[in-house]
Amino acid sequence: MRVIEVSEATPMPNPHGVDARKLYDSEHAQAVVIRLEPGQQLRRHITPVDVFFYVLEGEGVVEVGDEQRTITPHQLVESPKDIPHCWFNRSDKELRVLVVKTPRPASKTTLL
């Protein structure tokens, strides 16, 4: 059994400039926890695989395609491949989101 503590995972460089920590990476899937401080956001981008987001802590606004919704802890959001999406933390508290990509992307994310 392998156990990974999020706080011990090394933040990985990313084009969004946010705290992102990869917890799982196989040919079948990839899991990352992102942390957005108040006022931070992800850049709008397109992922070449399906993604789902699960809010662990805080409140954020997710945009998938032309829809925007406020999401709170214990809600899951599906984002189909090739659809633009992004996250915004418009609150005054930290937002932590589990991001799962399946399968692991073979090509890079496209920033818009």
Residue, then its C-alpha position, 0 to 999 in steps of 0.5 A: m500500500r502506498v499512502i501520500e500525504v498532500s502536505e508532503a507532496t511537492p508543488m509542481p510548476n504550472p502555467h496558472g501559478v497556483d499551488a498544485r500537488k500531484l498525488y497520483d499519476s498512471e497511464h489510466a488517470q492523474a490526480v492533483v490537489i490545487r489550492l487557490e488563495p482568495g482572489q486567485q484563479l486558474r487561466r481558462h484552458i482546454t484539457p484533452v481528456d475528461v476531468f472531474f473536480y471534487v471540492l475538498e474545502g472552501e467555495g469557488v466558482v467553476e466555469v465549464g463551457d459557457e456555464q458558471r456555478t458556485i461549488t462548495p465542499h463535497q460537490l463534484v463537477e464533470s468537465p468533458k474533454d476539449i471544453p474550456h474550463c477554469w476556477f475562480n476563488r472569489s471568497d475570503k478563504e482558501l479553496r482546495v479542489l481535487v482534480v482527476k484526469t482520466p486517462r492521463p493526458a498524452s498531450k498538454t493542456t491548451l491555455l486560452 
